[in-house]
Amino acid sequence: MSTDASNEVRVAAVAAATRATRAAGAETPAGGGQPAPAGRRRLLTERNRPLWMLIPGGVLMIVIIVLPLLLGIYMSVLNLDQYTLRKWISAPFIGVDNFVEALTASPLLHAVWLSVSYSLIAMLVTLPLGIAAAVATQNAFRGRAVVRSIFLIPYVLPSFVVATVWRIMFQPEGVVDKALGTIGIHAGLWLNGPQTFWTLILVQIWASWPFIYLLALSGLQAVDHEVHEASALDGALWWNKLRFVIFPYLKGPLSLAFLIGMLHHINNFTLPFVLFGIPAPSDVEVLPILTYVTSFQSFRFGLSAAMAFISLILIAIPLFIYLRAVKLDDAETPGGKK
Amino acid sequence: MRMRKPAQLGVIATLAAAALALSACGGSGGADGGDGKGKTLSVLVNVNGQYPEQQKQWQSDIAAKFKAQTGADLKFETFTSANDELTRIQTSVVSGQGPDVYSLGTTFTPTAYATKAFVTLSDDDWKKVGGKDRFNPAALGISGPDKDHLAGIPFVSRPFVMAYNKDLLSAAGIEKPATSWDELAAQAKKMTKGDVYGLATGYKDNFDPWKFIWAMSVQDGNPLIDGSTAKLDDPTVKKAYDTYFGWLTKDKIVNPASVGWSNANAVASFAAGKAGYLLMTTATSIPTLEKSSVANKFAYALMPTTAPGETAPKGDGANAASILSGDNLVVADYSKQKDLAFSYIKLITSKDEQLNYQKIFGDLPANAEALKSLTNPVLKPMAEAAAKSKATPFTGAWGDTQLALLNVTVQSIPDLSRGSVDESALDQRIKDAQAKSQASLDRASKG
């Protein structure tokens, strides 16, 4: 999840910053020097927005996202495989057959279930971890910079590297087995069989908790000084302060983190692919793996496109919530109140 | 942005192809005709990870010779993994342009053939590459669906053999390497002592398991695919799995850790002197073994050709010492310089070039004369295996079948590591594999 997620961090950071600006803006009403984000209050300029400047980005969006998406949808109604690939435009049209096959005669639903449950479990574990780490490094102490840097290591490592290292550690009689062996635990196979599901979750947690940590940190930094002072004056102890004063501030960034993280996990191909190989043990045959195998091992491009489309719809649900969340966030009254 | 990846998975190749087609309609290939001056022939080959420097040298040498012969330039493009290759082929197939000549693994040739994007050679074409009879007849076994429709031109053979540790064998009083699977197990049992095991093999390898099942089944008279019928539910297949898994669960002649091994781990274990036999290996293991602690103690032999429980090979079994393995060359159908492509193939499949290639990279010649002229005793069993290689079924459904066979092992590994494979679970897995293979065959017959 590392590389793609950086965009999300930026988005979330901007959202947080915007809120902070607004908070400031509430005190010093929009002056001449106020920069763009306060667009909503400057309706006049909205009319003359230089929309043409969106053209380069728009063209890229169309070429990189919209066209493949449309092609993918088109492919999903074709009987496109190794036999028809060469003249794929004229591959036989078979309507919804691919979708029917994907839903009834393929492990797609099983894969969906695996993907969603694994993502959710990984997410539920990383959330408290990330928050705890963010809270722990919120106040300055000696060596804080070092600790914060160390926290980011799993996040900056490419997924491929993470998965390779873990795969080596999880080999039968590998480092993990030996370490557990010294305390008398014989855990069995990590890379095959039912336990693979938990292996995947474990590695996913290791790789992705810093993402939550980062977003939680950005949320914490948006908390005004006055808030800390006020709660101190009111005599709130640390837990009460955390629970009733600080956490509400984190609700926004963390719900974003939750959604983005879920999407990442559901989409994560590299991790299971490198950890378990192809064919994957049936306990970790998650959506991206299934789509990949269908496409590039069985050459059922049409069927695979149908699967991809179904998973797109699946992912569109949290995506929709995410977009709504961002929008609501923007429309909110200034002040970062939750 | 999140939606990109899943959509991408299915679509990326197509999009890339479409974009390519749009942007490069008037690209390569314009001129055609007589001599090759000013033309460039483009060839796609896999990167040789073991000998990268030598490969570059070989390529520039061949390019110089090719230029001297035809006047045309030679451009090599490389791919690093099977995936890479596949993407490349898909893109070229869809867009109708790309390399003129491809080097393909043998088991991938049927799939490539199914796309109809490569030239099926006419008698005339065969003459242009030096005649069909210049090749080892066995090597032509996976060039096409029948002998009149051949698209793959054999380039090198990489047959599978087994290596054995001479010291361990003689210490156990074994005179000759086994020729039947039962004998192999019996010998291995004698050699298994302490941390030394009779056999080294990797159950988690991405390819080896299906090759064992294929070999034992074929030697038992079951070709796995018979016309348009999959025969994975045949008792011979079950017996093959029982034998293959039994080495670990019943005979206990392989290291229990091998449930997590790939072929490389097995090689390492054999190289450390911890195994009597190293199964399913090729000439590429020579450099590793020559630098190891078993340097002067190893030799190669044909793998058994008598199916488990039998006393002699059935049917064509004696000729199924190995899957037909190696590289084929195919010429793209869209190529506008097919004659040049054939000249190139003629050059690199000539006796001298094939021997030279063998010397540098270890792969065996597909050229019959060159193969016969090999005198190195280490290579003898390999040359024999090359002649006794049998092609895997030539159908576009083979990829799925192979994957299904492999999947049975993948899903059985937890059982294996617990020490016994549940009978009914194995039956169910084989049944699934049969269904997958049959479904794929049904598509093939329609396609």
Interface residues (C-beta under 8 A of the other chain):
Chain A: D4 N7 V63 I64 I65 L67 P68 L69 L71 G72 M75 S76 D81 Q82 Y83 T84 L85 R86 W88 Q171 P172 E173 G174 G188 L189 L191 N192 G193 P194 I260 L263 H264 N267 F269 G277 I278 P279 A280 P281 S282 L287 P288 T291 Y292 V293 S295 F296 Q297 S298 F299 F301 S304 A305 M307 A308 F309 S311 L312 I315 A316 L319 Y322
Chain B: M1 R2 M3 R4 K5 P6 A7 Q8 L9 G10 V11 I12 T14 L15 A18 A19 N83 L86 Q90 V93 V94 T111 A114 T115 K116 A117 K204 N206 P256 A257 V259 G260 G396 G399 D400 L403 L406 N407 V410 Q411 I413 P414 S417 S440 R443 A444 K446 G447
